[in-house]
């Protein structure tokens, strides 16, 4: 199956595209996009991979599902298009960056600027039906994105994996902690963050300190 995805990722994940689960997933996604409004736009489904080639990844931030309201999702976890109001989780992410690093809250919630610095903003499920959170879960996307995480863990070293909330933290089993730095905390959504454990976690400065200690350029958050 010829999937349009950045070449270094195609080299790593090409075998996934030939598996029965991916054929079934592709058929499901095509059908959903034909019948319903779905997000992100079809050409942006693999945006996280296309903006951040395999050999340039430095940090992985794992989300669960794309945003499901109009105009928000563009293929990067936690990110929204320019001009779109910040969802609550993204508001809390920016507040923690401001607390941690003193960086002012930006005008745009578009995190393409992170992706281009080597931050893979990976949702476990890459598509969703409009206004129906979780509607494309358990259809095969998780198998595909787990393969991406596993490939990074196996073939790269000194990456930072940032796992927020129980779902993302379940992916720690795929990551070799002897080669990589794993940061975990509660989810930045208000329901979790306001209970404690989000604000003051200093994960952005910890990430940069780790990258710097291994001779890599820090992320401009």
JOJO-V338398 format. One record per residue. N is the residue number from 1. RES is the residue in one letter. OMEGA is omega in whole degrees, 0 to 359 (* if undefined). D_LAST is the distance of its C-alpha to the last C-alpha in whole Angstrom. Layout:
# JOJO-V338398
N RES OMEGA D_LAST
N RES OMEGA D_LAST
This chain:
# JOJO-V338398
1 X 182 37
2 X 179 35
3 X 180 31
4 X 181 29
5 X 183 26
6 X 192 24
7 X 182 27
8 X 176 25
9 X 178 24
10 X 177 28
11 X 182 29
12 X 190 28
13 X 183 29
14 X 181 32
15 X 178 34
16 X 184 32
17 X 181 33
18 X 184 37
19 X 181 37
20 X 182 39
21 X 183 36
22 X 175 34
23 X 178 37
24 X 178 38
25 X 181 34
26 X 179 34
27 X 178 37
28 X 182 36
29 X 178 33
30 X 180 35
31 X 180 38
32 X 181 35
33 X 179 34
34 X 186 37
35 X 190 38
36 X 169 35
37 X 182 32
38 X 181 29
39 X 352 26
40 X 173 24
41 X 186 26
42 X 183 28
43 X 182 26
44 X 182 23
45 X 182 24
46 X 184 22
47 X 180 19
48 X 180 17
49 X 184 19
50 X 180 20
51 X 187 16
52 X 181 16
53 X 185 19
54 X 185 20
55 X 179 20
56 X 180 17
57 X 174 15
58 X 184 13
59 X 176 12
60 X 175 14
61 X 188 13
62 X 172 16
63 X 183 17
64 X 190 21
65 X 172 22
66 X 170 21
67 X 187 21
68 X 175 25
69 X 187 25
70 X 172 26
71 X 185 23
72 X 191 20
73 X 173 20
74 X 170 19
75 X 178 19
76 X 181 15
77 X 177 15
78 X 185 14
79 X 173 13
80 X 178 15
81 X 174 17
82 X 176 17
83 X 179 19
84 X 179 19
85 X 181 19
86 X 169 16
87 X 185 18
88 X 180 18
89 X 181 16
90 X 174 13
91 X 182 14
92 X 175 14
93 X 180 10
94 X 178 9
95 X 180 12
96 X 175 11
97 X 178 7
98 X 178 9
99 X 187 12
100 X 190 10
101 X 183 9
102 X 180 10
103 X 181 8
104 X 177 10
105 X 185 10
106 X 179 10
107 X 182 13
108 X 176 13
109 X 179 12
110 X 186 12
111 X 175 9
112 X 180 11
113 X 175 9
114 X 183 7
115 X 182 11
116 X 176 12
117 X 178 10
118 X 176 12
119 X 177 10
120 X 183 13
121 X 194 13
122 X 168 17
123 X 178 19
124 X 175 22
125 X 190 24
126 X 180 24
127 X 180 26
128 X 174 27
129 X 183 30
130 X 173 29
131 X 180 30
132 X 181 30
133 X 176 28
134 X 187 28
135 X 178 31
136 X 176 30
137 X 175 30
138 X 177 32
139 X 179 33
140 X 180 32
141 X 183 28
142 X 177 27
143 X 180 30
144 X 183 28
145 X 172 24
146 X 178 26
147 X 178 27
148 X 179 24
149 X 180 22
150 X 179 25
151 X 177 25
152 X 180 22
153 X 186 23
154 X 191 26
155 X 176 26
156 X 175 22
157 X 179 22
158 X 172 19
159 X 174 16
160 X 175 14
161 X 183 16
162 X 187 14
163 X 183 17
164 X 178 17
165 X 186 20
166 X 182 24
167 X 180 24
168 X 181 21
169 X 178 22
170 X 180 25
171 X 179 24
172 X 181 23
173 X 181 27
174 X 191 26
175 X 178 24
176 X 184 25
177 X 177 24
178 X 181 26
179 X 189 24
180 X 180 20
181 X 181 18
182 X 176 18
183 X 182 16
184 X 173 18
185 X 172 18
186 X 179 20
187 X 179 18
188 X 177 16
189 X 183 19
190 X 181 21
191 X 180 24
192 X 188 22
193 X 184 20
194 X 176 22
195 X 180 24
196 X 178 22
197 X 177 20
198 X 182 17
199 X 182 16
200 X 180 16
201 X 175 15
202 X 184 12
203 X 180 11
204 X 176 8
205 X 177 9
206 X 178 12
207 X 182 10
208 X 178 10
209 X 179 13
210 X 179 15
211 X 180 13
212 X 181 14
213 X 178 18
214 X 172 18
215 X 180 18
216 X 180 15
217 X 180 12
218 X 177 9
219 X 172 6
220 X 183 4
221 X * 0
